[in-house]
Amino acid sequence: MEYLNDIYITADNIISSLGFTTKENVRAISLNKSGIASVEAGKISDAPILAGLINSGILNELTEKYSLQKFSKAEQLAILSIRDLLSQKDIDLTQCGFILSSTKGNVDLLKHHTENIDRNVFLRESASKITGYFGMDDKAMVVSNACISGVSALIIARRLLLNGDYKHIIVTGVDVLSHFITSGFRSFRSLSENLCRPYDSERDGLNLGEACGSILLSAESGTDNIIIRGGAISNDANHISGPSRTGDGLYYAIRDAMDEAGVTANDIDCINLHGTATVFNDEMEAKAVHLAQLEKVPVNSLKPYFGHTLGASGIIETIICAHQLKENVIYGTSGYKTNGVSQSLNVSNNHICGKTINTCIKTASGFGGCNAAIILSKIPSHKSIEQGTYLFNEIKRCIIENSSIKVNDEVIFNSASGDFAVFIREAFKNTGDSNQKFYKMDDLCKLGYIAALHLLDGIIFNPDEMGIILSNYFSSSDTDLKHQRIIDEGGDDAASPAVFVYTLPNIVAGEICIRHKIQGENTFFIEYPDNPERQEEYVKLAMNRSKLQFCITGRCEYLNNKYKAEFRLIKKDKIWKN
């Protein structure tokens, strides 16, 4: 059995501090303009901050024009972005899927409202409101996988299109800035008081930005479309808030994406890296590029133009990469002067023009040790990939609820306590595990950690052949509330990095990867609890299109002492035919 390998970018839109269309953003970057500027104290941070904010005046005008007042800022941006997308390409929305990529969505609604949580905070509700505006069936998928969310969403969309699930898929990435986010990054001391300088010897941190980007992907080619030829996701299995010191996790994502695309190092004309301008991120990326033997290829970071835009970054930066290919230009990394990483990179602060640019790698990395890479090209792969015939067998199941743990329907642990904190400590001690970092985790991670311990007991696997694909509805809301209460009561300076890092749902997967040395694919979906079948089908699709031999999948939910984890371990077995 064979299937094609190319998916096409047929329309795109960027809304950022540089403008409300892709054309405006591309022109600003070509003129070396940055949307990062000083923001007065009190607006998104207790102290003045450098950030890339979207023009509120223009946003308000467009909100009134299209009667979007009932929507949140993030939802308004998503709707405006998709409207522009659909003005470029006439498609049948009944045959179109939708994937939303975001790290925190409407988390700003929590400010001084932590007692009765607003349902609109939940990302899945935002996705429903957006599809409802356009009259689409509410079959949206939501990806919340830290800073790789956007690139992950594109990989997921690509797989669904190649599988024939849709004719088109709209992928939208959006995040807006608030005290919730800026206080957290400030607590990590990762913000710069200057314009960020990726890979430079004087780099001292990142600038945040807000943005929305939308890409229309299709299995059918149009005129001058850029192709997504391959993609892969990996994990460092190293640290929840710090990148690998060796670069191996990102290297695996680059390697596997190139393998799927059928390209070699000689085919790559440029690389757009995550490039946050933090000390450890840039160093890790340099090592990964060298492991992939791509050190001579021109690389850039786009963060100095509109900042780090979180769940939107992978989308808007992919769009810029596509336009680099169309225009045969590699945009300079603004502010770069002197190499500041141990493995030198081919970085320039000047735009590179005058040579044909056919193929580009776009990467992303994020908290929880996650990495992703896609291959963009003007050149079709002109090949099919042979697909094996597989059986997907559930070899183990673990369910944790009501102070009880079941493995394969057998109760293996019970607690007399109805209090989660007491139960989960007892459950941890019962496992005999000696990882004292368990006690520093938030409750969502403790729940998933214990479920994975029982699920993987006695299982032998190669690090890059085990994946994790999880979901929940409440995201990391329990810890979100804790972080918001801290800054509501004590101001932004009271924010704790030990709390903030857990305000991402995919950190539970990161903790599991670290404990069990899992470096394969990891993805976190936000989904309604009554729709497990779609996740199960996607797990099979992901395993079909990757080297995964095993995958942990299921739900992990925790909010206000209510909890449930239901994990399944799936094994892929090939059916051999004579």
C-alpha positions as CSV (number, residue, x, y, z in Angstrom):
1,M,0.0,0.0,0.0
2,E,1.3,3.4,-0.9
3,Y,0.3,7.0,-0.2
4,L,1.5,10.4,-1.4
5,N,3.7,12.6,0.7
6,D,3.0,16.2,-0.3
7,I,0.5,18.7,1.3
8,Y,0.2,22.3,0.0
9,I,0.0,25.7,1.6
10,T,-2.7,27.4,-0.5
11,A,-3.5,30.5,1.6
12,D,-2.1,32.3,4.7
13,N,-2.6,35.2,7.0
14,I,-0.5,36.8,9.8
15,I,-1.7,39.2,12.4
16,S,1.1,40.6,14.6
17,S,2.6,43.8,15.8
18,L,3.8,44.3,12.2
19,G,0.4,44.3,10.6
20,F,-2.9,42.5,9.9
21,T,-2.0,40.7,6.7
22,T,0.9,38.5,5.6
23,K,1.8,41.1,3.0
24,E,2.2,43.8,5.7
25,N,4.3,41.4,7.9
26,V,6.6,40.3,5.0
27,R,7.1,43.9,3.9
28,A,8.0,45.0,7.4
29,I,10.5,42.2,7.8
30,S,12.0,42.9,4.4
31,L,12.6,46.5,5.5
32,N,14.1,45.3,8.8
33,K,11.3,46.8,10.9
34,S,10.5,45.3,14.3
35,G,7.1,45.4,16.0
36,I,8.8,45.1,19.4
37,A,8.5,48.3,21.5
38,S,8.3,49.5,25.0
39,V,5.0,48.8,26.7
40,E,4.1,51.0,29.7
41,A,3.8,49.5,33.2
42,G,0.3,48.1,34.1
43,K,-0.8,47.1,30.6
44,I,0.6,43.5,30.4
45,S,3.1,43.7,33.2
46,D,3.5,45.6,36.5
47,A,6.8,47.0,35.1
48,P,7.6,48.4,31.7
49,I,8.4,45.7,29.2
50,L,9.6,45.3,25.7
51,A,7.0,43.3,23.7
52,G,5.3,43.0,20.3
53,L,1.7,44.1,20.8
54,I,-1.0,44.0,18.1
55,N,-2.4,47.5,17.2
56,S,-5.5,47.8,19.5
57,G,-7.0,50.6,17.5
58,I,-7.1,48.6,14.2
59,L,-8.3,45.6,16.1
60,N,-11.2,47.6,17.7
61,E,-12.2,48.9,14.2
62,L,-12.3,45.5,12.7
63,T,-14.1,44.1,15.7
64,E,-16.9,46.7,15.3
65,K,-17.0,46.2,11.5
66,Y,-17.6,42.5,11.8
67,S,-19.6,42.6,15.1
68,L,-17.2,40.5,17.1
69,Q,-17.7,42.2,20.4
70,K,-19.0,39.0,22.1
71,F,-15.7,37.2,21.4
72,S,-12.5,37.3,23.4
73,K,-9.5,39.0,22.0
74,A,-7.9,35.7,21.0
75,E,-11.1,34.6,19.3
76,Q,-11.5,37.9,17.5
77,L,-8.0,37.5,16.1
78,A,-8.6,34.0,15.0
79,I,-11.8,34.9,13.3
80,L,-10.2,37.9,11.5
81,S,-7.3,35.8,10.4
82,I,-9.5,33.0,9.0
83,R,-11.7,35.6,7.3
84,D,-8.7,36.9,5.4
85,L,-7.7,33.3,4.6
86,L,-11.1,32.5,3.1
87,S,-11.0,35.7,1.0
88,Q,-8.0,34.3,-0.8
89,K,-9.4,30.8,-1.5
90,D,-13.0,29.7,-2.1
91,I,-13.5,26.4,-0.4
92,D,-16.3,24.2,0.7
93,L,-16.2,24.5,4.5
94,T,-18.2,21.3,4.9
95,Q,-15.1,19.4,3.6
96,C,-12.7,21.5,5.7
97,G,-11.2,20.6,9.1
98,F,-10.0,23.1,11.7
99,I,-7.1,22.8,14.2
100,L,-6.5,25.5,16.8
101,S,-3.0,25.9,18.2
102,S,-2.5,27.8,21.5
103,T,-0.6,27.6,24.7
104,K,-2.9,29.7,26.9
105,G,-5.9,31.0,24.8
106,N,-8.2,33.1,27.0
107,V,-6.2,32.7,30.2
108,D,-6.4,36.5,30.7
109,L,-10.1,35.9,31.8
110,L,-8.8,34.5,35.1
111,K,-7.5,37.8,36.4
112,H,-9.3,38.5,39.7
113,H,-11.8,35.7,38.8
114,T,-10.3,32.6,40.2
115,E,-13.1,31.5,42.5
116,N,-15.7,30.6,39.8
117,I,-13.7,29.7,36.7
118,D,-15.2,31.1,33.5
119,R,-16.0,28.2,31.1
120,N,-14.7,30.5,28.3
121,V,-11.2,30.0,29.7
122,F,-11.2,26.4,28.3
123,L,-9.5,26.2,24.9
124,R,-12.0,23.7,23.5
125,E,-14.8,26.2,24.0
126,S,-12.9,28.8,22.0
127,A,-12.5,26.4,19.2
128,S,-16.3,25.7,19.2
129,K,-17.0,29.4,19.1
130,I,-14.7,30.0,16.2
131,T,-16.1,27.1,14.1
132,G,-19.6,28.3,15.0
133,Y,-18.9,31.7,13.6
134,F,-18.1,30.2,10.2
135,G,-21.0,27.7,10.3
136,M,-18.5,24.8,10.3
137,D,-19.2,21.4,12.0
138,D,-17.7,21.4,15.4
139,K,-15.0,18.8,14.7
140,A,-12.2,21.1,15.7
141,M,-9.0,19.8,17.2
142,V,-7.0,21.8,19.7
143,V,-3.3,21.4,20.2
144,S,-1.7,22.8,23.3
145,N,1.9,21.5,23.3
146,A,3.9,24.5,24.6
147,C,5.9,26.4,22.0
148,I,5.8,23.6,19.4
149,S,2.0,23.8,19.3
150,G,1.9,25.5,15.9
151,V,4.4,23.2,14.1
152,S,2.8,20.2,15.8
153,A,-0.6,21.3,14.5
154,L,0.7,21.5,10.9
155,I,2.2,18.0,11.2
156,I,-1.2,16.7,12.5
157,A,-3.1,18.5,9.7
158,R,-0.7,17.1,7.1
159,R,-1.3,13.5,8.3
160,L,-5.1,13.9,8.3
161,L,-5.1,15.3,4.8
162,L,-2.9,12.5,3.5
163,N,-5.2,10.0,5.1
164,G,-8.1,11.5,3.2
165,D,-10.0,12.7,6.3
166,Y,-10.5,16.2,4.7
167,K,-9.9,18.0,1.4
168,H,-8.7,21.1,3.3
169,I,-7.7,22.0,6.9
170,I,-7.4,25.5,8.4
171,V,-4.7,25.6,11.0
172,T,-4.8,28.7,13.2
173,G,-2.4,29.6,16.0
174,V,-3.1,32.4,18.5
175,D,-1.8,33.7,21.8
176,V,-2.2,37.1,23.4
177,L,-0.2,38.7,26.2
178,S,-1.3,39.3,29.7
179,H,0.1,39.6,33.3
180,F,-0.4,35.8,33.5
181,I,2.2,35.1,30.8
182,T,4.7,38.0,31.3
183,S,4.9,37.4,35.0
184,G,5.7,33.8,34.5
185,F,8.5,34.4,32.0
186,R,9.9,37.2,34.2
187,S,10.0,34.7,37.1
188,F,12.4,32.6,35.0
189,R,14.6,35.6,34.3
190,S,14.3,34.9,30.6
191,L,13.1,38.3,29.4
192,S,15.5,40.8,27.9
193,E,15.4,44.6,28.5
194,N,16.8,45.0,25.0
195,L,15.8,43.8,21.6
196,C,16.5,40.1,21.6
197,R,19.6,38.9,19.8
198,P,19.4,35.2,18.9
199,Y,22.7,33.3,18.7
200,D,24.7,36.5,19.5
201,S,27.4,36.5,22.2
202,E,25.6,39.4,23.9
203,R,22.1,37.7,24.0
204,D,20.4,37.9,27.4
205,G,16.9,36.7,26.9
206,L,13.7,36.9,24.8
207,N,11.0,39.4,24.0
208,L,7.4,38.3,24.1
209,G,4.9,39.0,21.4
210,E,1.2,38.3,20.6
211,A,0.0,37.1,17.2
212,C,-2.4,35.1,15.2
213,G,-1.6,33.2,12.1
214,S,-3.7,30.9,9.8
215,I,-2.7,28.5,7.1
216,L,-5.0,26.7,4.6
217,L,-3.6,23.3,3.8
218,S,-4.8,21.2,0.9
219,A,-4.0,17.8,-0.6
220,E,-4.6,19.5,-4.0
221,S,-1.9,21.8,-5.5
222,G,-2.7,25.2,-6.9
223,T,-0.4,27.8,-8.5
224,D,3.0,28.4,-6.9
225,N,2.1,26.6,-3.7
226,I,4.7,25.7,-1.1
227,I,4.7,22.1,0.0
228,I,5.0,20.6,3.4
229,R,6.9,17.4,2.5
230,G,7.6,16.0,6.0
231,G,7.4,16.5,9.7
232,A,8.4,15.0,13.0
233,I,8.0,15.5,16.8
234,S,10.4,14.4,19.5
235,N,11.3,14.9,23.2
236,D,14.6,15.6,25.0
237,A,13.7,13.5,28.0
238,N,15.9,15.9,29.9
239,H,14.2,18.7,31.8
240,I,10.7,20.3,31.9
241,S,11.9,23.9,31.6
242,G,15.4,23.5,30.2
243,P,16.5,22.2,26.7
244,S,18.8,19.3,26.2
245,R,22.5,20.0,26.7
246,T,23.3,17.8,23.7
247,G,20.7,18.8,21.1
248,D,19.8,15.2,20.5
249,G,16.0,15.6,20.9
250,L,15.7,18.4,18.3
251,Y,18.2,16.5,16.1
252,Y,15.8,13.5,16.1
253,A,12.9,15.7,14.9
254,I,15.1,17.2,12.1
255,R,16.4,13.8,11.1
256,D,13.0,12.1,11.0
257,A,11.4,15.0,9.1
258,M,14.1,14.9,6.5
259,D,13.7,11.1,6.2
260,E,10.0,11.4,5.6
261,A,10.5,14.3,3.1
262,G,13.2,12.3,1.2
263,V,15.8,15.1,1.4
264,T,19.4,15.1,2.5
265,A,21.6,17.8,4.0
266,N,22.6,18.9,0.5
267,D,19.0,19.7,-0.4
268,I,18.5,22.1,2.5
269,D,18.9,25.8,1.5
270,C,17.9,27.4,4.8
271,I,16.8,26.7,8.4
272,N,14.4,28.8,10.5
273,L,15.1,27.9,14.1
274,H,13.1,28.6,17.2
275,G,15.8,31.2,18.1
276,T,14.5,32.6,21.4
277,A,17.8,34.4,22.3
278,T,18.0,32.6,25.7
279,V,21.4,31.1,26.5
280,F,20.4,27.4,26.7
281,N,17.9,27.3,23.8
282,D,20.3,28.8,21.3
283,E,23.1,26.6,22.4
284,M,21.0,23.5,22.1
285,E,19.8,24.4,18.6
286,A,23.4,24.9,17.5
287,K,24.3,21.5,18.6
288,A,21.3,19.9,17.0
289,V,22.2,21.6,13.6
290,H,25.7,20.2,13.9
291,L,24.4,16.7,14.7
292,A,22.3,16.9,11.5
293,Q,25.4,18.0,9.6
294,L,23.7,21.2,8.5
295,E,26.2,23.7,10.1
296,K,27.0,25.3,6.7
297,V,23.3,26.0,5.8
298,P,22.1,29.6,6.5
299,V,19.9,29.8,9.6
300,N,17.8,32.6,11.0
301,S,15.5,33.5,13.8
302,L,12.4,35.7,13.3
303,K,11.9,36.5,17.0
304,P,13.5,40.0,16.7
305,Y,10.7,41.1,14.4
306,F,7.6,40.2,16.4
307,G,8.8,38.5,19.5
308,H,8.1,35.0,20.8
309,T,4.4,34.5,20.1
310,L,4.0,31.2,21.9
311,G,1.3,29.0,20.3
312,A,1.2,31.3,17.2
313,S,4.9,31.2,16.6
314,G,5.1,28.0,14.6
315,I,2.3,29.2,12.3
316,I,3.4,32.7,11.6
317,E,7.1,31.7,11.2
318,T,6.1,28.9,8.8
319,I,4.3,31.4,6.7
320,I,7.4,33.7,6.6
321,C,9.5,30.7,5.6
322,A,7.0,29.9,2.8
323,H,7.4,33.5,1.5
324,Q,11.2,33.2,1.7
325,L,11.0,30.3,-0.6
326,K,8.7,32.1,-3.0
327,E,10.8,35.2,-3.1
328,N,14.2,33.5,-2.9
329,V,15.4,35.4,0.1
330,I,16.6,34.4,3.6
331,Y,15.8,37.1,6.1
332,G,18.5,38.3,8.4
333,T,18.5,37.7,12.1
334,S,18.2,41.3,13.3
335,G,20.6,42.4,16.0
336,Y,23.0,39.5,15.4
337,K,26.7,40.5,15.4
338,T,29.1,37.9,16.9
339,N,28.7,34.2,17.3
340,G,27.7,33.3,20.9
341,V,27.2,29.5,20.7
342,S,29.8,26.8,21.1
343,Q,29.0,25.3,17.7
344,S,29.1,28.0,15.1
345,L,26.1,28.7,13.0
346,N,25.7,30.3,9.6
347,V,23.8,33.4,10.9
348,S,23.6,36.8,9.2
349,N,21.9,40.0,10.2
350,N,21.5,40.9,6.6
351,H,18.9,39.5,4.2
352,I,20.4,37.0,1.7
353,C,19.2,37.5,-1.8
354,G,20.3,36.4,-5.3
355,K,20.2,32.6,-5.0
356,T,17.5,30.1,-5.5
357,I,15.9,28.9,-2.3
358,N,14.0,25.6,-2.8
359,T,13.9,23.8,0.5
360,C,13.7,25.0,4.1
361,I,13.5,23.4,7.6
362,K,11.4,25.0,10.2
363,T,11.9,23.9,13.8
364,A,10.4,24.6,17.2
365,S,11.2,23.6,20.8
366,G,9.4,24.2,24.1
367,F,8.9,23.5,27.8
368,G,8.4,19.8,28.6
369,G,11.4,19.0,26.3
370,C,9.3,18.9,23.2
371,N,10.7,19.5,19.7
372,A,9.2,19.6,16.2
373,A,10.4,20.1,12.6
374,I,8.8,20.4,9.2
375,I,10.3,20.5,5.7
376,L,9.0,23.2,3.3
377,S,9.8,23.0,-0.4
378,K,8.9,24.4,-3.8
379,I,9.8,21.0,-5.3
380,P,7.3,18.1,-5.1
381,S,8.7,14.9,-3.7
382,H,7.5,13.0,-6.8
383,K,7.4,9.8,-4.7
384,S,5.1,7.6,-2.8
385,I,6.0,6.0,0.5
386,E,5.3,2.4,1.0
387,Q,3.1,1.9,4.0
388,G,3.1,-1.4,6.0
389,T,0.0,-3.1,7.2
390,Y,-0.2,-3.0,11.0
391,L,-2.3,-4.2,13.8
392,F,-2.6,-1.9,16.8
393,N,-2.9,-3.9,20.0
394,E,-3.7,-2.6,23.5
395,I,-1.3,-4.4,25.7
396,K,-2.0,-2.6,29.0
397,R,-4.5,-0.2,30.5
398,C,-4.3,1.8,33.7
399,I,-7.2,3.7,35.3
400,I,-6.9,6.0,38.3
401,E,-10.0,7.4,39.9
402,N,-11.8,7.5,43.2
403,S,-8.7,6.7,45.3
404,S,-8.2,3.5,43.3
405,I,-5.7,2.2,40.7
406,K,-6.7,-0.5,38.2
407,V,-4.3,-2.2,35.8
408,N,-6.1,-4.3,33.2
409,D,-9.3,-4.2,35.3
410,E,-7.6,-5.5,38.4
411,V,-7.5,-3.2,41.4
412,I,-3.9,-3.0,42.5
413,F,-4.1,-0.2,45.0
414,N,-6.8,1.5,47.1
415,S,-6.6,4.3,49.5
416,A,-9.1,5.0,52.4
417,S,-8.6,8.8,51.8
418,G,-10.9,10.7,49.5
419,D,-8.3,13.6,49.4
420,F,-6.2,13.5,46.2
421,A,-3.1,14.8,47.9
422,V,-3.1,12.0,50.5
423,F,-4.1,9.3,47.9
424,I,-1.4,10.2,45.4
425,R,1.4,10.3,48.0
426,E,0.3,6.8,49.2
427,A,0.1,5.6,45.6
428,F,3.6,6.9,44.9
429,K,5.1,5.3,47.9
430,N,3.4,2.0,47.0
431,T,5.2,2.0,43.6
432,G,8.7,1.9,45.3
433,D,9.8,4.7,42.9
434,S,12.6,6.8,44.4
435,N,12.2,10.0,42.3
436,Q,12.0,12.7,44.9
437,K,11.1,15.3,42.2
438,F,7.7,13.7,42.3
439,Y,6.8,15.8,45.3
440,K,7.6,19.1,43.4
441,M,5.1,18.2,40.5
442,D,1.7,19.7,40.3
443,D,-1.3,17.4,40.8
444,L,-2.0,16.8,37.1
445,C,1.6,15.6,36.6
446,K,1.5,13.5,39.7
447,L,-1.6,11.8,38.4
448,G,-0.1,11.1,34.9
449,Y,3.3,10.1,36.4
450,I,1.7,7.3,38.6
451,A,-0.4,6.0,35.7
452,A,2.6,5.8,33.5
453,L,4.7,4.0,36.1
454,H,2.1,1.2,36.2
455,L,1.6,1.2,32.5
456,L,5.3,0.9,31.6
457,D,6.3,-1.5,34.3
458,G,8.2,-4.3,32.7
459,I,8.0,-2.8,29.2
460,I,11.3,-2.6,27.2
461,F,11.5,-0.1,24.3
462,N,14.0,2.1,22.4
463,P,13.8,5.8,23.5
464,D,12.7,7.1,20.1
465,E,10.2,4.3,19.4
466,M,7.8,5.2,22.3
467,G,5.4,8.1,22.0
468,I,2.9,9.9,24.2
469,I,-0.4,11.3,22.8
470,L,-2.7,12.6,25.6
471,S,-5.6,14.9,26.0
472,N,-7.9,16.5,28.5
473,Y,-10.6,19.2,28.7
474,F,-9.5,21.4,31.6
475,S,-5.9,21.7,30.3
476,S,-3.7,22.8,33.3
477,S,-6.4,25.0,34.8
478,D,-5.8,23.9,38.4
479,T,-2.3,25.2,38.3
480,D,-3.4,28.2,36.2
481,L,-5.6,29.2,39.1
482,K,-2.8,28.8,41.5
483,H,-0.5,31.0,39.4
484,Q,-3.2,33.6,38.9
485,R,-4.0,33.8,42.6
486,I,-0.3,34.4,43.4
487,I,0.0,37.4,41.1
488,D,-3.5,38.7,42.0
489,E,-2.4,38.8,45.7
490,G,1.3,39.6,45.4
491,G,1.8,41.3,42.1
492,D,3.9,40.0,39.1
493,D,7.1,39.9,41.2
494,A,5.5,37.2,43.4
495,A,5.2,34.8,40.5
496,S,7.0,31.4,41.1
497,P,8.8,29.6,38.3
498,A,8.1,26.3,40.1
499,V,4.4,27.0,39.6
500,F,4.4,28.7,36.2
501,V,6.2,25.9,34.4
502,Y,3.2,23.6,35.2
503,T,0.7,26.0,33.5
504,L,1.2,24.0,30.4
505,P,-0.8,20.7,30.0
506,N,2.0,18.9,28.1
507,I,4.3,19.1,31.0
508,V,2.7,15.9,32.3
509,A,4.1,14.2,29.1
510,G,7.5,15.9,29.7
511,E,7.7,14.4,33.3
512,I,6.8,11.0,32.0
513,C,9.4,11.3,29.2
514,I,12.1,12.3,31.7
515,R,11.3,9.4,34.1
516,H,11.2,6.7,31.4
517,K,13.7,8.2,28.9
518,I,11.1,8.5,26.1
519,Q,12.3,10.6,23.1
520,G,9.6,9.7,20.6
521,E,6.6,11.8,19.5
522,N,4.5,13.6,22.1
523,T,1.4,15.6,21.6
524,F,-1.3,17.1,23.9
525,F,-4.8,17.7,22.7
526,I,-7.6,19.7,24.4
527,E,-10.8,17.8,23.8
528,Y,-14.2,17.1,25.1
529,P,-14.2,13.9,27.3
530,D,-17.0,12.2,25.3
531,N,-14.9,11.9,22.1
532,P,-12.2,9.3,22.6
533,E,-12.6,7.6,19.2
534,R,-11.0,10.4,17.3
535,Q,-7.9,10.4,19.5
536,E,-7.6,6.6,19.1
537,E,-7.8,7.0,15.3
538,Y,-5.2,9.7,15.3
539,V,-2.9,7.5,17.4
540,K,-3.0,4.8,14.7
541,L,-2.4,7.4,12.0
542,A,0.6,8.9,13.9
543,M,2.1,5.4,14.5
544,N,1.6,4.5,10.9
545,R,3.5,7.6,9.7
546,S,6.4,7.4,12.2
547,K,8.8,4.9,13.7
548,L,6.8,4.5,16.9
549,Q,6.4,1.0,18.0
550,F,4.6,1.9,21.2
551,C,2.4,4.8,22.2
552,I,0.9,5.8,25.6
553,T,-2.5,7.4,24.9
554,G,-5.5,8.4,26.9
555,R,-6.8,11.2,29.2
556,C,-5.4,12.9,32.2
557,E,-7.8,15.3,34.0
558,Y,-7.4,17.2,37.3
559,L,-9.3,20.2,38.7
560,N,-10.2,21.0,42.2
561,N,-9.6,17.5,43.7
562,K,-11.6,15.9,40.9
563,Y,-9.5,13.6,38.8
564,K,-9.2,10.7,36.4
565,A,-6.4,9.2,34.4
566,E,-7.1,6.5,31.8
567,F,-3.9,5.5,30.0
568,R,-3.5,2.8,27.4
569,L,-0.3,1.3,26.0
570,I,-0.6,0.6,22.3
571,K,1.8,-1.7,20.4
572,K,2.3,-1.7,16.6
573,D,2.7,-5.1,15.0
574,K,3.3,-5.5,11.3
575,I,1.3,-8.0,9.3
576,W,3.7,-9.9,7.1
577,K,2.3,-11.1,3.8
578,N,3.7,-13.8,1.5
